Amino acid sequence: MKRLFAAIKVNPDKQFLDQYHKIQTSLQHERIKWVEQYNIHITLKFFGETEESKIPEINHVLSDVSSNTDIFSFSLQNLGVFGSSYDPRVVWVGIKPYENLVSIMRMISSKLEPIGFKPDRQNLVPHLTLGRIKSVNDKKVFSQIIDQNRNISLHDLFADHFILFESILKKEGPLYLALQSFHMRK
């Protein structure tokens, strides 16, 4: 079994990383598992624990989707939180425009269904996860810091491929191994 996901790798610039580090420092008193800057990505599909025998079928689907998808540009904009103000779960950054990502996510999901992968139950909300919240001690201060940093952004990004990753969970954090890249149409 391998823990798998498909994603677009994002390589943030210095300005974005400076904003990200400012948020991390401001929230250092909270229990948040921050995504390491070298692991920043936009998840297209999380497969979870997957039989290795399914990988060729997954690769076939991802290859089909990528060969029918044009390269596109996008921006990361606006800090947000999944969950309620009483129980925040994830700190994320939005994606604009997001329609191309939704289209890719839907194509992947529909083409995987016949080979045994159930569609995601949640609404498709393309985003970039910055941190997974374990607990928040001071929800008022947490909300203020999120509001003060809502304008985080990274512009002029290009998606020309996506990757099937294996996620190996380690005590110090996940290790993501690129298993295969899938290039989009030019």
Stockholm file with secondary structure:
# STOCKHOLM 1.0

chainA/1-186         MKRLFAAIKVNPDKQFLDQYHKIQTSLQHERIKWVEQYNIHITLKFFGETEESKIPEINHVLSDVSSNTDIFSFSLQNLGVFGSSYDPRVVWVGIKPYENLVSIMRMISSKLEPIGFKPDRQNLVPHLTLGRIKSVNDKKVFSQIIDQNRNISLHDLFADHFILFESILKKEGPLYLALQSFHMRK
#=GR chainA/1-186 SS CEEEEEEEECCCCHHHHHHHHHHHHHTTTSEEEECCGGGCEEEEEEEEEECGGGHHHHHHHHHHHHHTSBCEEEEEEEEEEEECSSSEEEEEEEEESCHHHHHHHHHHHHHHGGGTCCCCSSCCCCEEEEEEEEECSCHHHHHHHHHHTTTCEEEEEEECEEEEEEEECCTTCCEEEEEEEEECBC
#=GC SS_cons         CEEEEEEEECCCCHHHHHHHHHHHHHTTTSEEEECCGGGCEEEEEEEEEECGGGHHHHHHHHHHHHHTSBCEEEEEEEEEEEECSSSEEEEEEEEESCHHHHHHHHHHHHHHGGGTCCCCSSCCCCEEEEEEEEECSCHHHHHHHHHHTTTCEEEEEEECEEEEEEEECCTTCCEEEEEEEEECBC
//
